[in-house]
């Protein structure tokens, strides 16, 4: 089975508001797939339907070859193969890291070793610390440890690095890549563009309940072919020009100046520029 | 693709693990342990000292009160504890996280039942010890009375547990849960003859109380701890043991249906 998640024509309304309005998705085994979208775009609803937390109105959904809306014992067997890392939780403050992780291992058919998982998320030194004494970043690592203790084939990560400092985020990204390298498929929701860029093999942008585009981060929104902006100083004026052939442009420019072109910069649209344009937002 | 199914965990084995975890967490929450366990003893000390009069031949008010407090202990450790604790777990995301694991829902409730049973036994033991030591309460002397006590504790605690789980959907948030649940318990205690002699209460109060299980739990506890001669002072002129158990059992079934139908793993 090469397709881990397949969704077609997914719809879900709350009252008269369509939160998800015809979403199609296909996520392959071993991918890190990022779902990007502003708040209220239908991101959470879509993911919660895939996780089996919410029922859908219509559409076909298969997650690990199983319909998440199925109730009962079959659903438990299916959950044995999933790892769900929700947005920040505050529970288990009175348990140590080791107690929480080793307890969750009891829920699964063939869990990983608790100590190994704690090591993997970098909490070994905090093994015997109570949950409520952990920092935000450590807390998030514990959330991930609890999500992966069951040795899941598919991991859902919801806004995993909200509130992290830059160093912690990099360490966290390395962890996510490691999990993928061990064979897991990862569906990530985030509104950090750099996170999607650093981690994801493919990105889907969702807005107003619909997928606008699915692409690799460097191709999104025609980014690779977008015009580059060349900026330089001429006398007192800072000039800029958009060009499809920036190399040629800079060549010509260099003939005008002797030596260095003052304050020269060549910039392509950042993922953020593209993304904001796609969702109809404005920069700054 | 499919994993080895060597020793699949069962709902019961996971439930027992959850019970251990619940007890561990409970013991680490010192304030709540003290509140749940010592508050009834403080009440006992106050009421026992203020009302030291006899209410019948060989029956002091404190004996009457201890019986009522043991029945209240069933409500405190089951209904009150769970109806406050579960909304907090719902707010903290504990329940949603559990919902995302293969843990069977029944295991969660087995864990809660284990926690309630343990705290109930501690509570009853403390009240009995204090009652015997300071308030002249007589322990049952016949096997039938002990059996009656055991049956009352088992059925009453089960009833209180399922009603606590069911009622956990009523408070809108974990922070407000205590403010919603505690008054319900206190009013029921007043109506059910815990703080006053039941037959001294106004007729209408007695009738309202007779609908709810606490009144029957207190009456059942009196039938264990007060001399049989006191039975003539009860509303029906006897202990009504059959009726007591029937009504508590009916609430158990009702609570079970209510809990199963209404339980939510997430805050709306």
Interface residues (C-beta under 8 A of the other chain):
Chain A: X1 X51 X52 X53 X76 X77 X79 X80 X81 X82 X84 X86 X87 X88 X89 X90 X91 X92 X94 X95 X99 X103 X104 X106 X107 X108 X109 X110 X130 X146 X150 X151
Chain B: X1 X3 X4 X5 X6 X8 X9 X13 X14 X17 X21 X24 X25 X28 X29 X89 X92 X93 X94 X96 X97 X99 X100 X101 X102 X103 X104 X266
